[in-house]
Amino acid sequence: MVRKDKKHDETIATHAGRRPLENHGVVNPPVYHASTIVFPTLEEFDGRINNRDQPGQVVYGLGGTPTTFALEQAMTELEGSYGCIVLPSGLAAVAMAILAFVKSGDHVLMVDSAYEPSRVFCDNVLSGLGVDVTYYDPMLAVGIEGLIKPNTRIIYLESPGSLTFEVQDVPALVRAAHEKGLKVLLDNTWATPVYFKAFEIGVDVCIHAGTKYIAGHSDVMSGLITTTEECYAPLRQTALAFGQCAGPDDTYMVLRGLRTLPTRLRQHEKQGLAVAKWLQQRPEVARVLHPALPDCPGHDIWRRDFLGASSLFGVVLKNFPRHAVAALLDGLQVFAMGASWGGFESLLMPAYPQKLRTAAPWPREGPLLRVHVGLENTQDLITDLEQGLARLNKESKARSTE
Ligand SMILES: Cc1ncc(COP(=O)(O)O)c(C=O)c1O
């Protein structure tokens, strides 16, 4: 439900975190380069140091400057959270968010469709610290209760999964977690705060790779954690304890990207759906894994819970050999092959979820490609794919007759 006193996302993204009239009328907040901060009196020194884990305290460069706080404020308002913590990468956000809530002897429930480096963090770092991790099927909802142990502290979600796109039943998982006093951490990078209102559903902590749609221009690394009031202090303390600090220029770039996020997303969504629907009709394609299309696991949940779709999705090809897929990918003219997403440009890459999954093995199907639809002309994108599929067919037939 939209509150009458709450501004719409486009307005929040445009105005939050800036006060031109307190800054000579300059529209954007200044970029502060700072390590040392000085204080006029002992009272002020002690006061600010003692409150260093409260939002907006300028104490030392590590804890952020007004540039950082401007981005924190804008994300907080857009997400409808209590606060935000700015970090140097999305993966740093994943790591800090988990570490804030676990200690040796604890147990974590981790979704099987998580971003690969988030899994690597669990497998290599958490297990080394004596934290036990169980992977769970992303389509599990109330059934999660059977996996909760007395020492479980968090349930970690990524919805949809960034390679395989299963949409999770977040409300059911939140209910199950809160009944047992667990915290719910959600990687909300795909939907962004614009298309999934995590805090209205009861999520405790959201993780964003600001690197993707929020920054939106493929030129900066960024991580953002948004949180309830209850979870703010442990997150902030953990980030400080690990010396995590995003640079001021990068922080400014992310804030600059955020200003146009809702508007860019709408265009990404429109173009992404057009390309996905075109691919669905192609004889070379077995399935399109786009949360807004019925073939995607959890599509009904997407319809129920999300306000829109971004433009990252999967395409399962029919059973073509690797050399044919190489012919498709190697000759792209408008799409480029790259392992990121959320920027203005379109990307295509192969994905191998079967190598990762443990709780819900990925079925042996044809090759999986991950598509990110950028802001080029849709017809140009389709033409590039059409030519790629022609190369796929040609190469596949050529070798099969050799
Ligand atoms: C879903 C998801 N979460 C987190 C990350 C990590 O973000 P970063 O690359 O900024 O470390 C990524 C990066 O691809 C991602 O896809």
The ligand as a MOL file (V3000), in Angstrom:
LIG
                    3D

  0  0  0     0  0            999 V3000
M  V30 BEGIN CTAB
M  V30 COUNTS 16 16 0 0 0
M  V30 BEGIN ATOM
M  V30 1 C 23.2970 -10.8240 -7.0590 0
M  V30 2 C 24.6410 -10.2320 -6.7950 0
M  V30 3 N 24.9540 -9.8750 -5.5500 0
M  V30 4 C 26.1550 -9.3450 -5.2510 0
M  V30 5 C 27.1000 -9.1380 -6.2360 0
M  V30 6 C 28.4350 -8.5940 -5.8620 0
M  V30 7 O 28.5900 -7.2840 -6.2980 0
M  V30 8 P 30.0100 -6.6620 -6.6310 0
M  V30 9 O 30.3950 -7.1640 -7.9820 0
M  V30 10 O 29.7830 -5.2080 -6.5550 0
M  V30 11 O 30.9590 -7.1410 -5.5790 0
M  V30 12 C 26.8010 -9.4650 -7.5530 0
M  V30 13 C 27.7940 -9.2430 -8.6160 0
M  V30 14 O 27.6650 -9.6980 -9.7360 0
M  V30 15 C 25.5480 -10.0500 -7.8420 0
M  V30 16 O 25.2410 -10.4350 -9.0950 0
M  V30 END ATOM
M  V30 BEGIN BOND
M  V30 1 1 1 2
M  V30 2 1 2 3
M  V30 3 2 2 15
M  V30 4 2 3 4
M  V30 5 1 4 5
M  V30 6 1 5 6
M  V30 7 2 5 12
M  V30 8 1 6 7
M  V30 9 1 7 8
M  V30 10 2 8 9
M  V30 11 1 8 10
M  V30 12 1 8 11
M  V30 13 1 12 13
M  V30 14 1 12 15
M  V30 15 2 13 14
M  V30 16 1 15 16
M  V30 END BOND
M  V30 END CTAB
M  END
